[in-house]
Amino acid sequence: MAYKIISNCKIYNYYNYLNNSIEYLDNCSLPILTYPNHQPCIEANAYMIYLYKLNFSTHDGGTLKKYASYINHLLKYIYSSNEISKFSQLDDNHFSVFIHSLISPLRSNNQVVRIGKECINFIFFASNFYSFNNLIGTSSNCEIKVSVNSKK
């Protein structure tokens, strides 16, 4: 497991110019994600804080723990890859190989889909975090191309 739940932590939220003080999120319970070499993953941890601020469940780890376990697969893939070392180097081919690496007799197709969808959400976040406009999207000039299917 390359994540650990940190309880009762205090996280910077914003600077309050009116009071000239730093405002914090108190008593947070967040998963902290690391690569297999125990280096923290800045993008993944920023994503966990982002989801926390959107009020995702943290009771006993909650939804954030589940999402951390999904994203952990992508971190392990990037760490073990000989071709890429950071998110900005991902492309369609790498993401396809990543998804195929998840397929196993111990994991259902639905689990693979859930992991893939959350990793796509995370890659969108990382793309915005670094203003990488062409990393992921629906246009043909994006490295990772996604299509939007609307259910009727």
N, C-alpha and C positions, 0 to 999 in steps of 0.2 A: 504494500500500500504506500503510495507516494503522496499521501495527504494526511493531515492530522487535524483534529478538531481542537481549536484553541477556545477555551471558555473564559468569560469575564474579562475580555480584552477591551481596550480603549483605542478607538481609531479616529484619526483626524477626519473631520467632516467639512468644515469651511472656516474661513477667517471672518469674524464679525467686525466690520469697520465701525459700527455704531458704538460697540462696547470696547473696541480695541482689544479683542480677545479671540483665542482659538476655540472653536466649538468642536466637541468630540461626540462620537457615538459611544455611549457607555454600555458596559455589560454585554458586549457582542459575543456571540458564539459562532465562530466561522471556521470552515475548513481552510487550512493553509496547504497549498499544493507545491510540491517540489519535483524536480527531475530525479531520475533514479540515483544520481550522484549527490542528492540532498541539497542541491542548489535551488533556491526558491524560484518559482516561475512568476515573474512580475505580472505578465498579462493575465494569467489564470487567477492570481490573487486579486488583481484589480477587478476581474469579472465577478468573483465571489462577493466583493464589497458592493459592486454595482447591483447584483441580485439581492443582497441583504437590504440595501436602501429601497428596493422595490417591494420589501416586506415578504420575501420568500421565507418559508418555514425553516426554523433552525432548531426546533424542539427535537432533542436527541439526534441532532445533525440535520434532520428533516430533508427538505427538497435540496438544500445546498449540499448536503452530504452526498445525495444521489447524483447531482450534477457534477460534483467533484470527482466521483468515481468514474463517470462517463468521460470527462475531460482528461482524466489521468491516462486513459488509453492513448489519446493523441500525444500527450507529453512523452510517454514511453516510446511511441513510434518515432517521433522527431529525434529523441535522444539516441535511439538505436540505429537511425538511418545513416548511411554513409554518404548520402547525396545532399541532405539538408541539415541545417543546424538551428534554424529559426523559422518562425511562422511566415515571415515575408517570402520565404523560398517555396512555400507550398504551391502546387498547381493541381490541375484536374487529375493528372496521372498519379501524383503522390497521394491525393485524397482517395482515389480508387484503390490503390494498393493498400492504404490504411484500412479502408472498409473491408476489403477482402481478407486482411490479416485478422479481423475480428471474428470471422466465420469459423465456428468450431462445433463439434457435437455437444459441447457443454453449454452453448449459448443459442437461444432461439433466434429466429429471423427477426422477431419483434424487438428483442433486446438489441440486436445489431442496428436496427432502424432507429431506436431511441437514442443509442449512443451517437450514431451518425448525425441525427437532427440536432442534438445538443452541441456537438462539436461544430456544426455549421453555424449555430447561433453564437458560439464562442468565437469562431473565426471572424464573423461579422463584427463582433465587439472589438477584437484585436485589430481588425482593419480600421475601424473608426478611431480606436485608441491611438494609433500611429498615423492616421490620415493616409493610409494606403488605399487610394481610390480604386485601384485596379486589382486588388487581391481577390475579392469575392464579390459576385453580383450576377445580374441577369444579362449584362451586355457581353458582346463577343470579345471585347478587349480585356476581360477579367481573366486572371490566372485560374481561378476556380469558378466555373460557370454553374449557376443553379437556375432551375426553372421553377416557376410558381404555378402550382396546380390549385385551382379553386374548386372546392367541393360544392356541388349543387344539391 
